[in-house]
Amino acid sequence: MSRKKIAVIQPIMIPGGGTEAVTAWTIEALKNDWDVTLITFSDIDASTLNQYYGTEFTGNDFAIARPRQLPLLSRTNRFLMLKDHLMMRYCKSVRDKFDLFIGAGGSPMDFGNRGMQFIHLGPDSTVVKVLQKDERLSSWYWMGKSAFTRLCENISGWTDEALERNLSMPNSEHTAEVAVQTYGIKKYQVMYPPVGKPNTPTPWAERENGFLCIARIVPPKRIHEVIEIIRRVRESGYDLSLQIVGRSDDDEYLDQIMDLQRKHSAWISINGGLPRAELLSLMNRHKYGINGALDEHFGIAVAELVKSGSIVFVPNGGGQTEIVGAPKLIYDGVDDAVAKIIAVVSEENAQQIALEKMAQQGDIFSIEAFCNKMRRTVQDFLQPVAR
């Protein structure tokens, strides 16, 4: 009996991102039971996914299909919505070759057939702002984006029925709320992303007395605010370091952050995207983690820091609050962050309480839980639909 064929779709893949982790581990979860093909515009291979995400792919575990792109689009990281809809158009052209499409890029997809789709949209997403007619957008900007959205939908042949056909898998309860408000999605199942951890966490007393911030160096991640928070904690007499790890997709903002690093080079260090082993080693060595983004749809780096044994501070918004689950580690603004960090770093008892909470929260998220749930969900979805 031939195995069913599954296509996993992510139009653009940039190693080091959380969305790519979901794609990689989706393929890992399914490769033994189904014939899997990754469909992407990006030039990526199994060894790169292994390097960044700890998967164990060999050359024959899955196929890769790369639809052709216009040369102009292949040279830019912009026009992501257009690329999504060009990918949908392609998927419809090959829909008879697959038994199931799984959209892993984070946006709703119309494959022409029933499918599954991960939803990774946050309220700060431009798509969400346009569809919800966010009053912060100028009327001209909204009209322009709306017209561009309609153009993209015409290219793909998008229909709203796709939202009803597909099983949506938001990556947090927070994301589910955004999806319901934005798209009116009624049928969904929360699927927490795969979260890894070091094999042997370093004991607390042996860790570096500093903060690790893992995030793309772009304005929505608010790296500048993270720096200001740690600067003010240091001014209060606590000798803490800050290491920032993440690729940059915004040269102007990177220059701003590098200027701050040079100004405070005694305690700030910055790395670009790192291979998986190096990143896990860093998480394993730091006592504390911090995130600056206000509305993370999930925050996989936050979850990995929690599982590595760090105490992690996050802003009050988004799926990251579900990960941390402790009001004393969730802050509203710079002043509140400084006060809450000092309350923890100054008291061993407060650290112990926070570590116990982190251990409890870490048990909720794991690679094994993701893979098991993904296999069960696909098996159920492929069952014949009752007429």
Backbone torsions as a table, in degrees:
resi	resn	phi	psi	omega
1	MET	NA	125.8	-177.6
2	SER	-71.3	148.3	-179.1
3	ARG	-80.5	149.1	176.9
4	LYS	-70.3	151.6	-175.3
5	LYS	-107.0	128.9	-178.1
6	ILE	-121.9	132.3	174.4
7	ALA	-105.2	126.2	175.1
8	VAL	-104.2	124.3	-169.7
9	ILE	-111.3	122.2	164.9
10	GLN	-140.8	105.4	-173.4
11	PRO	-54.3	-48.2	-178.2
12	ILE	-123.4	127.5	-180.0
13	MET	-123.1	124.7	176.8
14	ILE	-123.5	111.0	-175.8
15	PRO	-53.2	138.0	179.4
16	GLY	109.5	-14.1	-178.1
17	GLY	-87.9	158.5	179.7
18	GLY	-69.8	-34.9	178.6
19	THR	-62.8	-39.7	178.6
20	GLU	-64.4	-30.9	176.2
21	ALA	-63.4	-41.4	178.0
22	VAL	-62.5	-43.9	179.0
23	THR	-61.3	-47.7	-177.1
24	ALA	-60.9	-46.7	-175.8
25	TRP	-77.5	-22.3	171.0
26	THR	-63.5	-46.1	178.1
27	ILE	-63.4	-43.8	179.5
28	GLU	-59.0	-40.3	-178.0
29	ALA	-67.1	-30.6	-170.8
30	LEU	-102.3	-13.8	-167.2
31	LYS	-62.5	-29.0	-176.1
32	ASN	-82.1	-18.7	-174.6
33	ASP	-112.4	-18.1	-178.5
34	TRP	-138.2	160.7	173.0
35	ASP	-85.0	114.1	-171.9
36	VAL	-108.1	136.2	173.1
37	THR	-124.2	127.9	171.7
38	LEU	-88.4	124.7	176.9
39	ILE	-111.5	118.8	-176.2
40	THR	-152.7	153.0	172.2
41	PHE	-80.4	-16.6	-170.3
42	SER	-84.3	153.4	176.4
43	ASP	-88.8	94.6	-176.4
44	ILE	-140.7	154.6	-179.0
45	ASP	-138.9	175.3	-175.4
46	ALA	-62.5	-40.3	-177.2
47	SER	-65.2	-33.6	177.7
48	THR	-67.6	-41.9	177.6
49	LEU	-63.7	-41.2	176.6
50	ASN	-59.1	-43.5	-176.4
51	GLN	-63.4	-40.0	-174.2
52	TYR	-92.1	-25.0	-170.2
53	TYR	-124.5	-1.6	175.7
54	GLY	76.8	13.1	173.8
55	THR	-70.1	170.2	-176.6
56	GLU	-129.4	55.7	-178.6
57	PHE	-78.5	143.5	167.0
58	THR	-110.7	177.6	-171.8
59	GLY	-62.7	-24.6	-174.4
60	ASN	-106.2	8.7	-175.4
61	ASP	-71.0	-31.3	178.1
62	PHE	-156.2	158.5	176.7
63	ALA	-96.6	161.4	176.1
64	ILE	-127.0	128.5	174.6
65	ALA	-114.8	129.8	-179.3
66	ARG	-120.8	97.4	175.5
67	PRO	-60.5	150.1	178.7
68	ARG	-71.4	143.4	177.3
69	GLN	-118.7	152.4	171.3
70	LEU	-59.4	138.5	-177.9
71	PRO	-53.0	-39.2	-179.3
72	LEU	-61.6	-41.5	-179.0
73	LEU	-71.6	-31.3	-178.3
74	SER	-71.4	-15.3	-177.2
75	ARG	-100.2	6.5	-178.6
76	THR	-137.0	150.4	174.3
77	ASN	-91.1	5.3	-179.9
78	ARG	-90.7	-177.2	178.4
79	PHE	59.4	43.2	-177.6
80	LEU	-65.6	-36.6	178.4
81	MET	-62.8	-44.1	178.7
82	LEU	-60.9	-42.3	179.4
83	LYS	-64.4	-38.0	176.3
84	ASP	-59.3	-45.0	-176.1
85	HIS	-74.8	-31.4	172.4
86	LEU	-64.8	-36.5	176.7
87	MET	-66.2	-41.4	176.7
88	MET	-60.1	-41.2	178.4
89	ARG	-59.6	-43.5	178.9
90	TYR	-63.9	-45.5	-178.6
91	CYS	-58.7	-39.5	178.2
92	LYS	-64.2	-31.4	-179.4
93	SER	-72.8	-20.1	-179.3
94	VAL	-119.4	18.4	-172.1
95	ARG	-64.5	-24.8	179.9
96	ASP	-76.1	-8.4	-178.3
97	LYS	-91.3	-8.5	-175.2
98	PHE	-130.1	149.0	176.3
99	ASP	-87.5	-20.9	-178.0
100	LEU	-157.1	135.5	169.7
101	PHE	-106.3	135.9	174.9
102	ILE	-122.7	112.9	177.8
103	GLY	-82.4	116.5	-176.4
104	ALA	-106.0	-1.3	-174.7
105	GLY	-76.2	-15.4	174.4
106	GLY	107.5	-8.3	179.7
107	SER	-113.1	153.3	176.2
108	PRO	-58.7	143.7	-176.5
109	MET	-129.8	149.5	173.4
110	ASP	-117.8	104.0	-177.4
111	PHE	-91.8	-7.8	-174.6
112	GLY	90.1	-21.2	175.0
113	ASN	-126.1	171.9	172.8
114	ARG	-60.3	141.4	178.4
115	GLY	-153.1	-175.5	176.5
116	MET	-121.2	147.5	-178.0
117	GLN	-145.6	127.4	170.1
118	PHE	-74.5	141.9	177.0
119	ILE	-117.9	119.7	-177.8
120	HIS	-125.0	29.6	-175.3
121	LEU	-86.1	136.0	172.8
122	GLY	-107.0	166.4	-177.8
123	PRO	-65.5	-17.8	177.9
124	ASP	-86.9	-1.8	176.9
125	SER	-62.0	137.2	178.1
126	THR	-59.6	-39.2	179.1
127	VAL	-59.2	-45.3	-179.6
128	VAL	-63.9	-44.3	-179.5
129	LYS	-60.8	-40.9	-179.2
130	VAL	-69.1	-46.8	-177.4
131	LEU	-67.3	-31.3	178.2
132	GLN	-89.6	3.5	179.8
133	LYS	52.9	51.5	-178.8
134	ASP	-56.9	125.9	-175.6
135	GLU	-69.3	-11.7	176.7
136	ARG	-74.5	-16.5	178.7
137	LEU	-83.5	139.1	175.1
138	SER	-67.6	155.3	-177.7
139	SER	-62.8	-36.7	-179.8
140	TRP	-68.0	-41.9	179.0
141	TYR	-63.4	-44.8	-178.8
142	TRP	-63.3	-43.5	-179.8
143	MET	-64.2	-40.2	179.1
144	GLY	-64.2	-46.2	179.6
145	LYS	-66.5	-38.0	179.2
146	SER	-63.9	-42.0	178.5
147	ALA	-64.4	-40.2	178.7
148	PHE	-65.7	-38.8	177.3
149	THR	-61.1	-44.9	179.3
150	ARG	-63.0	-39.6	177.3
151	LEU	-59.8	-46.7	180.0
152	CYS	-62.3	-41.4	-179.9
153	GLU	-64.7	-34.6	176.7
154	ASN	-67.0	-36.9	179.7
155	ILE	-64.3	-41.8	-176.7
156	SER	-86.8	-15.4	-172.9
157	GLY	73.0	33.7	-176.1
158	TRP	-59.8	138.1	170.1
159	THR	-131.3	144.6	-179.8
160	ASP	-66.3	-17.1	178.4
161	GLU	-61.8	-22.9	179.2
162	ALA	-59.3	-34.8	-179.5
163	LEU	-65.0	-28.5	178.5
164	GLU	-85.5	-35.3	-179.7
165	ARG	-67.3	-41.8	-171.3
166	ASN	-81.1	152.5	167.1
167	LEU	-89.4	116.8	179.2
168	SER	-88.5	140.3	-178.0
169	MET	-128.0	79.7	175.5
170	PRO	-64.6	149.4	-174.0
171	ASN	-90.0	6.8	174.5
172	SER	-166.9	165.5	175.6
173	GLU	-64.4	-34.6	177.8
174	HIS	-60.6	-47.5	179.0
175	THR	-63.1	-37.3	178.0
176	ALA	-59.1	-42.2	179.1
177	GLU	-62.3	-42.3	178.8
178	VAL	-62.8	-42.8	-178.4
179	ALA	-65.4	-40.3	178.5
180	VAL	-64.7	-44.4	-178.8
181	GLN	-67.7	-36.5	-173.5
182	THR	-84.9	-44.4	-173.0
183	TYR	-112.1	-8.4	-176.3
184	GLY	70.7	23.9	-179.2
185	ILE	-63.3	131.3	-178.7
186	LYS	-109.6	-28.1	-175.7
187	LYS	-108.6	106.5	179.9
188	TYR	-149.0	163.5	178.5
189	GLN	-141.9	116.8	-179.2
190	VAL	-64.2	130.1	179.7
191	MET	-127.4	97.1	177.8
192	TYR	-62.8	139.7	-177.0
193	PRO	-66.0	166.2	176.7
194	PRO	-72.7	129.8	-176.4
195	VAL	-126.6	117.9	179.5
196	GLY	-93.5	178.3	178.9
197	LYS	-156.4	160.6	175.4
198	PRO	-63.3	150.0	-179.9
199	ASN	-62.7	-41.7	-178.7
200	THR	-132.6	94.6	-179.1
201	PRO	-57.7	139.6	178.7
202	THR	-71.1	134.8	177.4
203	PRO	-55.2	148.0	-175.2
204	TRP	-55.6	-44.7	-175.2
205	ALA	-65.7	-20.8	-177.3
206	GLU	-95.5	-0.1	-176.3
207	ARG	-84.0	158.2	177.0
208	GLU	-70.0	136.3	-178.9
209	ASN	-82.1	71.8	-176.6
210	GLY	-157.9	178.1	-177.2
211	PHE	-108.7	144.3	173.4
212	LEU	-118.0	127.5	177.5
213	CYS	-119.3	115.5	-178.8
214	ILE	-110.4	110.4	-177.0
215	ALA	-168.8	151.0	171.4
216	ARG	-60.9	143.1	-178.5
217	ILE	-89.1	80.9	-180.0
218	VAL	-139.0	155.8	-174.2
219	PRO	-53.4	-41.5	-178.0
220	PRO	-62.0	-19.5	179.5
221	LYS	-82.3	-10.2	171.7
222	ARG	53.6	47.3	178.6
223	ILE	-63.1	-34.8	179.7
224	HIS	-61.3	-35.5	179.5
225	GLU	-73.1	-36.6	175.6
226	VAL	-59.7	-44.1	178.7
227	ILE	-61.2	-43.2	-179.8
228	GLU	-63.8	-38.5	179.2
229	ILE	-62.1	-49.6	-178.0
230	ILE	-67.9	-34.4	177.1
231	ARG	-59.7	-43.5	-177.8
232	ARG	-72.6	-32.7	174.5
233	VAL	-64.6	-41.4	177.6
234	ARG	-62.9	-38.7	177.8
235	GLU	-61.1	-25.0	179.5
236	SER	-83.7	1.8	172.9
237	GLY	106.2	14.3	-178.0
238	TYR	-111.0	118.8	-173.8
239	ASP	-83.0	84.0	-176.5
240	LEU	-115.4	142.3	175.8
241	SER	-98.4	166.8	175.9
242	LEU	-137.4	121.7	174.7
243	GLN	-114.4	127.0	-178.1
244	ILE	-110.2	129.4	-178.4
245	VAL	-129.7	124.2	177.3
246	GLY	166.1	149.9	177.1
247	ARG	-74.4	162.0	177.9
248	SER	-114.8	133.3	174.3
249	ASP	-113.8	14.9	-176.8
250	ASP	-146.8	100.9	-174.2
251	ASP	-62.8	-38.0	-178.5
252	GLU	-65.3	-43.6	179.4
253	TYR	-69.2	-37.9	176.2
254	LEU	-58.6	-42.4	177.9
255	ASP	-59.9	-40.8	179.0
256	GLN	-62.1	-43.5	-178.3
257	ILE	-70.9	-37.9	178.1
258	MET	-65.9	-34.3	175.0
259	ASP	-61.8	-42.4	178.1
260	LEU	-66.4	-36.9	178.5
261	GLN	-64.3	-42.7	179.4
262	ARG	-64.9	-34.9	178.8
263	LYS	-67.7	-32.3	-177.2
264	HIS	-122.9	42.9	-173.0
265	SER	-64.6	-18.3	179.9
266	ALA	-67.0	-24.0	-176.0
267	TRP	-134.3	-3.0	176.3
268	ILE	-113.1	132.9	170.6
269	SER	-130.1	150.6	-176.5
270	ILE	-132.2	132.3	173.7
271	ASN	-123.1	152.2	172.1
272	GLY	-78.1	-162.4	177.1
273	GLY	-62.3	136.2	-176.4
274	LEU	-116.9	148.7	171.9
275	PRO	-59.0	158.6	-173.0
276	ARG	-54.0	-47.2	-175.4
277	ALA	-61.9	-41.1	-179.5
278	GLU	-68.3	-39.3	-179.5
279	LEU	-65.8	-44.0	177.8
280	LEU	-61.9	-37.5	178.5
281	SER	-62.4	-40.7	178.3
282	LEU	-65.2	-44.8	179.6
283	MET	-61.9	-34.0	-177.3
284	ASN	-73.0	-16.1	-174.1
285	ARG	-104.2	-11.1	-174.7
286	HIS	-102.6	141.1	176.7
287	LYS	-74.0	-34.8	-170.0
288	TYR	-128.1	152.2	172.0
289	GLY	-127.5	158.4	177.5
290	ILE	-150.5	144.9	175.7
291	ASN	-126.4	148.2	-177.3
292	GLY	-112.9	-18.0	-176.9
293	ALA	-64.6	136.5	-174.2
294	LEU	-77.5	-32.7	-173.2
295	ASP	-136.8	59.9	174.7
296	GLU	-61.3	133.7	176.8
297	HIS	-67.1	-33.9	169.8
298	PHE	-138.8	-72.5	-177.8
299	GLY	105.4	67.2	-174.0
300	ILE	-65.3	-32.6	177.6
301	ALA	-65.5	-36.7	176.5
302	VAL	-61.0	-46.6	-179.3
303	ALA	-63.0	-38.9	179.9
304	GLU	-67.7	-37.6	176.0
305	LEU	-64.2	-41.3	177.5
306	VAL	-60.1	-46.6	-178.3
307	LYS	-69.3	-23.8	179.9
308	SER	-78.7	-9.3	178.6
309	GLY	100.5	13.5	176.9
310	SER	-89.3	155.7	170.1
311	ILE	-92.4	123.5	-169.3
312	VAL	-117.8	131.4	177.7
313	PHE	-105.6	134.8	-177.4
314	VAL	-138.1	154.6	174.5
315	PRO	-68.1	160.2	-177.6
316	ASN	-84.1	83.2	178.0
317	GLY	173.1	144.8	175.1
318	GLY	85.3	-177.1	-177.5
319	GLY	-68.4	-18.6	-179.3
320	GLN	-62.4	-26.5	177.5
321	THR	-69.1	-29.4	175.0
322	GLU	-67.3	-32.6	-178.3
323	ILE	-71.6	-49.3	-175.1
324	VAL	-74.6	-47.2	172.9
325	GLY	63.3	23.8	-178.1
326	ALA	-137.7	111.1	-177.9
327	PRO	-53.6	-32.0	-178.4
328	LYS	-71.5	-8.4	178.4
329	LEU	-112.9	5.7	-178.9
330	ILE	-113.3	122.3	-170.8
331	TYR	-116.2	153.1	174.6
332	ASP	-114.4	92.4	177.5
333	GLY	87.3	172.5	-174.1
334	VAL	-64.1	-48.0	-177.0
335	ASP	-58.7	-44.9	-179.4
336	ASP	-65.6	-39.3	178.9
337	ALA	-62.2	-45.7	-179.6
338	VAL	-59.9	-45.9	-178.7
339	ALA	-63.7	-42.0	-177.1
340	LYS	-72.9	-34.7	176.7
341	ILE	-66.3	-45.2	179.8
342	ILE	-61.5	-37.9	-179.7
343	ALA	-62.1	-29.4	-179.9
344	VAL	-89.2	-48.9	-174.4
345	VAL	-68.9	-18.1	-177.5
346	SER	-90.6	-8.9	-174.0
347	GLU	-133.6	120.0	178.8
348	GLU	-62.2	-36.3	179.5
349	ASN	-64.9	-40.7	178.0
350	ALA	-64.5	-36.7	177.5
351	GLN	-64.4	-42.8	-178.9
352	GLN	-64.1	-42.2	178.6
353	ILE	-62.3	-43.9	180.0
354	ALA	-64.8	-39.8	179.5
355	LEU	-64.5	-39.0	177.6
356	GLU	-63.6	-39.6	177.8
357	LYS	-66.6	-41.2	179.0
358	MET	-61.5	-40.0	179.4
359	ALA	-63.3	-41.6	178.4
360	GLN	-63.8	-45.1	-178.8
361	GLN	-67.0	-37.6	-177.9
362	GLY	-61.6	-28.7	-179.7
363	ASP	-67.9	-19.0	-178.2
364	ILE	-74.5	-29.4	-171.7
365	PHE	-116.0	130.4	177.4
366	SER	-162.8	160.7	174.9
367	ILE	-64.9	-42.2	-177.9
368	GLU	-61.6	-43.9	-180.0
369	ALA	-62.7	-41.8	179.3
370	PHE	-62.1	-50.6	-176.4
371	CYS	-62.6	-43.4	179.6
372	ASN	-62.7	-44.5	-179.3
373	LYS	-68.2	-36.0	180.0
374	MET	-65.0	-43.6	178.6
375	ARG	-63.1	-44.5	179.7
376	ARG	-62.4	-41.6	-177.8
377	THR	-65.1	-42.0	178.7
378	VAL	-66.6	-43.6	178.2
379	GLN	-57.7	-45.6	179.5
380	ASP	-65.0	-39.9	-175.7
381	PHE	-68.3	-32.2	-177.5
382	LEU	-81.9	-6.1	175.1
383	GLN	-64.8	144.2	179.8
384	PRO	-54.4	137.8	179.3
385	VAL	-77.4	129.8	179.5
386	ALA	-65.8	134.0	179.4
387	ARG	-89.7	NA	NA
